[in-house]
Amino acid sequence: MFNIKGRNKTIREIDVFFDTIDESTLVFKSGIKNYLYNNQEPFHDNLNAMAKLENTSSELRRSIEEELHAHPLLAEMRGDVLRLLEHMENVVDILTRNLFQFEVEIPYIPVELNLDFIKLVEASALSVESIIPAAKAYFRTPAAMTEKIHRVYFYEKETHKLAQSIKRKVFHEMTSLKLSEKFHLRYFALHIEELSREAEKIADLLSVMAIKRNF
């Protein structure tokens, strides 16, 4: 009975960990919009919130790892879950690093690109938002994982298309920009796209984990 209670407690804590990542994604989206529209005070609030969420996710991951090693009922899935936690925390690292890069480097983004960047951020964030219910399903309703994972691949492809569109527009159409400014815009588009690529890696991992659970 103790082990069953311990297992359920660990799964609840994993849910909180995933919810923290979901919240981080929302803060990231809000932060980029505030940066684009020069809302300085809300943007700095986003930075502070992101830093706190990064600390929370790290603490939760350490706690979950300790519990995974303590409860024999979780031993059969321990390795896969540890890899999943690592990749999920990478998502928070990417979100935090990218948002703070806007504050550090202060990229010049022409107003006519605001909507393009917002669409890129939305698509990349949706890949993460889609992976969270898939990851939660692994612990509760494994049969529902496949459908949820499919969305991740869709949004990853959309993110890539949008990033390519921004880069083409910057290099082919925006002749008034300096070459250094074009490189800077490409750099930030690539790093936003990085988020969806990490989500795709998690989707691949979850697909393998789902197959293992069916055997």
C-alpha positions as a LaTeX table, in Angstrom:
\begin{tabular}{lrrr}
\hline
Residue & $x$ (\AA) & $y$ (\AA) & $z$ (\AA) \\
\hline
Met1 & 0.00 & 0.00 & 0.00 \\
Phe2 & 2.84 & 2.38 & 0.86 \\
Asn3 & 4.45 & 1.76 & $-2.53$ \\
Ile4 & 1.18 & 2.36 & $-4.38$ \\
Lys5 & 0.65 & 5.63 & $-2.51$ \\
Gly6 & 4.24 & 6.61 & $-3.24$ \\
Arg7 & 3.78 & 5.86 & $-6.93$ \\
Asn8 & 0.63 & 7.98 & $-7.11$ \\
Lys9 & 2.37 & 10.83 & $-5.28$ \\
Thr10 & 5.22 & 10.71 & $-7.80$ \\
Ile11 & 2.81 & 10.81 & $-10.74$ \\
Arg12 & 1.02 & 13.81 & $-9.20$ \\
Glu13 & 4.37 & 15.57 & $-8.84$ \\
Ile14 & 5.19 & 14.76 & $-12.46$ \\
Asp15 & 1.89 & 16.39 & $-13.43$ \\
Val16 & 2.92 & 19.54 & $-11.54$ \\
Phe17 & 6.28 & 19.45 & $-13.33$ \\
Phe18 & 4.53 & 19.29 & $-16.71$ \\
Asp19 & 2.15 & 22.10 & $-15.68$ \\
Thr20 & 5.18 & 24.24 & $-14.82$ \\
Ile21 & 6.51 & 23.71 & $-18.34$ \\
Asp22 & 3.12 & 24.62 & $-19.78$ \\
Glu23 & 3.11 & 27.84 & $-17.74$ \\
Ser24 & 6.66 & 28.60 & $-18.90$ \\
Thr25 & 5.45 & 28.36 & $-22.50$ \\
Leu26 & 2.66 & 30.85 & $-21.81$ \\
Val27 & 5.12 & 33.27 & $-20.16$ \\
Phe28 & 7.46 & 32.92 & $-23.14$ \\
Lys29 & 4.70 & 33.78 & $-25.63$ \\
Ser30 & 3.64 & 36.74 & $-23.54$ \\
Gly31 & 7.24 & 37.90 & $-23.18$ \\
Ile32 & 7.93 & 37.89 & $-26.92$ \\
Lys33 & 4.73 & 39.84 & $-27.63$ \\
Asn34 & 5.60 & 42.39 & $-24.97$ \\
Tyr35 & 9.08 & 42.78 & $-26.43$ \\
Leu36 & 7.77 & 43.24 & $-29.96$ \\
Tyr37 & 5.31 & 45.91 & $-28.87$ \\
Asn38 & 7.81 & 47.61 & $-26.55$ \\
Asn39 & 5.85 & 46.90 & $-23.36$ \\
Gln40 & 8.93 & 47.16 & $-21.19$ \\
Glu41 & 7.51 & 46.69 & $-17.69$ \\
Pro42 & 5.37 & 43.63 & $-18.57$ \\
Phe43 & 8.38 & 42.21 & $-20.46$ \\
His44 & 10.56 & 42.44 & $-17.36$ \\
Asp45 & 7.75 & 40.83 & $-15.36$ \\
Asn46 & 7.87 & 37.97 & $-17.88$ \\
Leu47 & 11.63 & 37.63 & $-17.37$ \\
Asn48 & 11.22 & 37.43 & $-13.58$ \\
Ala49 & 8.39 & 34.90 & $-13.89$ \\
Met50 & 10.45 & 32.77 & $-16.27$ \\
Ala51 & 13.44 & 32.72 & $-13.90$ \\
Lys52 & 11.20 & 31.54 & $-11.04$ \\
Leu53 & 9.59 & 28.84 & $-13.21$ \\
Glu54 & 13.02 & 27.60 & $-14.27$ \\
Asn55 & 14.01 & 27.20 & $-10.60$ \\
Thr56 & 10.72 & 25.47 & $-9.81$ \\
Ser57 & 11.10 & 23.00 & $-12.66$ \\
Ser58 & 14.67 & 22.15 & $-11.57$ \\
Glu59 & 13.56 & 21.54 & $-7.98$ \\
Leu60 & 10.63 & 19.39 & $-9.12$ \\
Arg61 & 12.84 & 17.32 & $-11.40$ \\
Arg62 & 15.30 & 16.61 & $-8.58$ \\
Ser63 & 12.48 & 15.63 & $-6.23$ \\
Ile64 & 10.89 & 13.33 & $-8.83$ \\
Glu65 & 14.23 & 11.65 & $-9.60$ \\
Glu66 & 14.72 & 10.90 & $-5.90$ \\
Glu67 & 11.24 & 9.39 & $-5.68$ \\
Leu68 & 11.78 & 7.30 & $-8.82$ \\
His69 & 14.82 & 5.69 & $-7.22$ \\
Ala70 & 12.94 & 5.12 & $-3.95$ \\
His71 & 9.88 & 3.21 & $-5.22$ \\
Pro72 & 10.28 & $-0.30$ & $-6.72$ \\
Leu73 & 6.93 & $-0.09$ & $-8.53$ \\
Leu74 & 8.41 & 2.55 & $-10.82$ \\
Ala75 & 11.62 & 0.65 & $-11.54$ \\
Glu76 & 10.42 & $-0.82$ & $-14.85$ \\
Met77 & 9.89 & 2.64 & $-16.35$ \\
Arg78 & 12.59 & 4.55 & $-14.47$ \\
Gly79 & 15.13 & 4.93 & $-17.29$ \\
Asp80 & 12.59 & 6.17 & $-19.83$ \\
Val81 & 10.97 & 8.57 & $-17.36$ \\
Leu82 & 14.36 & 10.02 & $-16.40$ \\
Arg83 & 15.13 & 10.67 & $-20.07$ \\
Leu84 & 11.69 & 12.24 & $-20.52$ \\
Leu85 & 12.25 & 14.54 & $-17.53$ \\
Glu86 & 15.63 & 15.58 & $-18.91$ \\
His87 & 14.18 & 16.52 & $-22.29$ \\
Met88 & 11.24 & 18.32 & $-20.71$ \\
Glu89 & 13.57 & 20.41 & $-18.57$ \\
Asn90 & 15.56 & 21.19 & $-21.73$ \\
Val91 & 12.38 & 22.85 & $-22.99$ \\
Val92 & 12.36 & 25.18 & $-20.00$ \\
Asp93 & 16.06 & 25.91 & $-20.55$ \\
Ile94 & 15.38 & 26.83 & $-24.19$ \\
Leu95 & 12.42 & 29.03 & $-23.25$ \\
Thr96 & 14.41 & 30.83 & $-20.55$ \\
Arg97 & 17.58 & 31.25 & $-22.61$ \\
Asn98 & 15.72 & 32.56 & $-25.64$ \\
Leu99 & 13.58 & 35.04 & $-23.70$ \\
Phe100 & 16.60 & 36.42 & $-21.86$ \\
Gln101 & 18.49 & 36.73 & $-25.16$ \\
Phe102 & 15.93 & 39.31 & $-26.25$ \\
Glu103 & 16.72 & 41.30 & $-23.11$ \\
Val104 & 20.49 & 40.91 & $-23.49$ \\
Glu105 & 20.93 & 41.49 & $-27.25$ \\
Ile106 & 17.94 & 43.81 & $-27.87$ \\
Pro107 & 17.39 & 42.69 & $-31.49$ \\
Tyr108 & 15.92 & 45.23 & $-33.87$ \\
Ile109 & 12.75 & 43.69 & $-35.29$ \\
Pro110 & 10.95 & 45.88 & $-37.88$ \\
Val111 & 7.28 & 46.45 & $-37.11$ \\
Glu112 & 6.30 & 44.75 & $-40.38$ \\
Leu113 & 7.79 & 41.50 & $-39.01$ \\
Asn114 & 5.88 & 41.56 & $-35.71$ \\
Leu115 & 3.05 & 39.38 & $-36.95$ \\
Asp116 & 5.49 & 36.94 & $-38.58$ \\
Phe117 & 7.39 & 36.49 & $-35.32$ \\
Ile118 & 4.18 & 36.14 & $-33.31$ \\
Lys119 & 3.00 & 33.38 & $-35.66$ \\
Leu120 & 6.40 & 31.68 & $-35.36$ \\
Val121 & 6.30 & 31.82 & $-31.56$ \\
Glu122 & 2.72 & 30.54 & $-31.47$ \\
Ala123 & 3.49 & 27.55 & $-33.71$ \\
Ser124 & 6.67 & 26.63 & $-31.85$ \\
Ala125 & 4.91 & 26.98 & $-28.49$ \\
Leu126 & 2.01 & 24.83 & $-29.71$ \\
Ser127 & 4.44 & 21.99 & $-30.35$ \\
Val128 & 5.33 & 22.08 & $-26.64$ \\
Glu129 & 1.74 & 22.59 & $-25.53$ \\
Ser130 & 0.83 & 19.49 & $-27.56$ \\
Ile131 & 3.57 & 17.35 & $-26.03$ \\
Ile132 & 2.42 & 17.95 & $-22.44$ \\
Pro133 & $-0.92$ & 16.06 & $-22.64$ \\
Ala134 & 0.90 & 13.28 & $-24.52$ \\
Ala135 & 3.47 & 13.01 & $-21.73$ \\
Lys136 & 0.76 & 13.03 & $-19.06$ \\
Ala137 & $-1.15$ & 10.32 & $-20.95$ \\
Tyr138 & 1.86 & 8.00 & $-20.66$ \\
Phe139 & 1.22 & 7.68 & $-16.92$ \\
Arg140 & $-2.58$ & 7.50 & $-17.02$ \\
Thr141 & $-4.06$ & 6.66 & $-20.45$ \\
Pro142 & $-1.26$ & 5.32 & $-22.70$ \\
Ala143 & $-3.75$ & 4.47 & $-25.47$ \\
Ala144 & $-4.37$ & 8.20 & $-25.99$ \\
Met145 & $-0.71$ & 9.05 & $-26.60$ \\
Thr146 & $-0.49$ & 8.44 & $-30.36$ \\
Glu147 & $-3.15$ & 10.96 & $-31.33$ \\
Lys148 & $-1.66$ & 13.62 & $-29.08$ \\
Ile149 & 1.89 & 13.02 & $-30.36$ \\
His150 & 0.73 & 13.52 & $-33.96$ \\
Arg151 & 0.01 & 17.19 & $-33.23$ \\
Val152 & 3.60 & 17.79 & $-32.19$ \\
Tyr153 & 4.94 & 16.75 & $-35.60$ \\
Phe154 & 2.36 & 18.95 & $-37.32$ \\
Tyr155 & 3.35 & 22.07 & $-35.38$ \\
Glu156 & 7.06 & 21.35 & $-35.79$ \\
Lys157 & 6.61 & 21.38 & $-39.58$ \\
Glu158 & 4.55 & 24.58 & $-39.39$ \\
Thr159 & 7.25 & 26.22 & $-37.28$ \\
His160 & 9.91 & 25.32 & $-39.82$ \\
Lys161 & 7.82 & 26.78 & $-42.67$ \\
Leu162 & 7.24 & 30.02 & $-40.77$ \\
Ala163 & 10.93 & 30.36 & $-39.86$ \\
Gln164 & 11.91 & 29.84 & $-43.49$ \\
Ser165 & 9.35 & 32.43 & $-44.56$ \\
Ile166 & 10.81 & 35.01 & $-42.18$ \\
Lys167 & 14.35 & 34.34 & $-43.39$ \\
Arg168 & 13.32 & 34.65 & $-47.05$ \\
Lys169 & 11.48 & 37.90 & $-46.36$ \\
Val170 & 14.45 & 39.34 & $-44.45$ \\
Phe171 & 17.08 & 38.42 & $-47.04$ \\
His172 & 15.07 & 38.80 & $-50.24$ \\
Glu173 & 12.70 & 41.68 & $-49.58$ \\
Met174 & 13.97 & 43.91 & $-46.77$ \\
Thr175 & 16.71 & 45.71 & $-48.66$ \\
Ser176 & 16.90 & 48.59 & $-46.20$ \\
Leu177 & 18.25 & 46.34 & $-43.42$ \\
Lys178 & 21.97 & 46.01 & $-42.79$ \\
Leu179 & 23.45 & 42.57 & $-43.32$ \\
Ser180 & 24.26 & 42.37 & $-39.60$ \\
Glu181 & 20.59 & 43.08 & $-38.80$ \\
Lys182 & 19.50 & 40.35 & $-41.20$ \\
Phe183 & 21.85 & 37.86 & $-39.55$ \\
His184 & 20.51 & 38.87 & $-36.15$ \\
Leu185 & 16.90 & 38.30 & $-37.22$ \\
Arg186 & 17.82 & 34.91 & $-38.68$ \\
Tyr187 & 19.54 & 34.01 & $-35.40$ \\
Phe188 & 16.42 & 34.76 & $-33.35$ \\
Ala189 & 14.13 & 32.93 & $-35.77$ \\
Leu190 & 16.39 & 29.86 & $-35.54$ \\
His191 & 16.34 & 29.91 & $-31.76$ \\
Ile192 & 12.57 & 30.14 & $-31.58$ \\
Glu193 & 12.44 & 27.21 & $-34.02$ \\
Glu194 & 14.77 & 25.28 & $-31.67$ \\
Leu195 & 11.87 & 24.92 & $-29.24$ \\
Ser196 & 9.78 & 22.92 & $-31.70$ \\
Arg197 & 12.75 & 20.69 & $-32.55$ \\
Glu198 & 13.13 & 19.80 & $-28.88$ \\
Ala199 & 9.40 & 19.02 & $-28.73$ \\
Glu200 & 9.88 & 16.73 & $-31.74$ \\
Lys201 & 12.65 & 14.85 & $-29.89$ \\
Ile202 & 10.28 & 14.35 & $-26.95$ \\
Ala203 & 7.58 & 13.09 & $-29.32$ \\
Asp204 & 10.05 & 10.54 & $-30.72$ \\
Leu205 & 10.93 & 9.42 & $-27.19$ \\
Leu206 & 7.28 & 9.12 & $-26.18$ \\
Ser207 & 6.55 & 7.06 & $-29.28$ \\
Val208 & 9.21 & 4.55 & $-28.22$ \\
Met209 & 7.92 & 4.59 & $-24.63$ \\
Ala210 & 4.38 & 3.92 & $-25.86$ \\
Ile211 & 5.56 & 0.89 & $-27.84$ \\
Lys212 & 7.36 & $-0.48$ & $-24.77$ \\
Arg213 & 4.22 & $-0.15$ & $-22.66$ \\
Asn214 & 2.24 & $-2.18$ & $-25.19$ \\
Phe215 & 4.55 & $-5.18$ & $-24.80$ \\
\hline
\end{tabular}
